[in-house]
């Protein structure tokens, strides 16, 4: 009986250890897959401002760099490139007010980040080219601004600028560092004109 009890305890201990290890591995893989297991984020070098050296603050990356890497003859192993700029500001809809991240990017962002839509669509190349004031909301942002009512076709106000909501992204959850469900995605052409006058020359990262 003691021998059998020892064997059972040993088997249970091994199963528990393997189970905990497998659970930790799956959790780590889940966090990596949220970002994109084949995603590489390139940021510019450090710059010094007011005596403080800040990583990613140099103005060295350009839209031309992104276009060059998108060329299959130059970089055949790159599946897609999506330059982005971002700023954090308040968004209003009616009496609702929410602070979130505004991300300016191109139509390639949806494919590069592997994001699906639960409602509506992503903005088009034509809307990007003409800097249309259209927006795609993260599900958390839509929930905060519209509280369960449909967001599609509604208008939001971002720093006194009106945007028409054309789509809502599918949820991918949040990590300990970021919440990828809480954002507003707009054409990079518009964000550059309003927030970053140097945008067409110096996007933040891609």
PyMOL commands that set and color helices and strands:
alter all, ss='L'
color gray80, all
select helices_A, chain A and resi 2-35+63-70+109-113+125-129+139-146+188-194
alter helices_A, ss='H'
color red, helices_A
select strands_A, chain A and resi 47-49+52-54+85-93+96-105+117-120+134-137+155-158+161-169+183-187
alter strands_A, ss='S'
color yellow, strands_A
deselect
rebuild
show_as cartoon
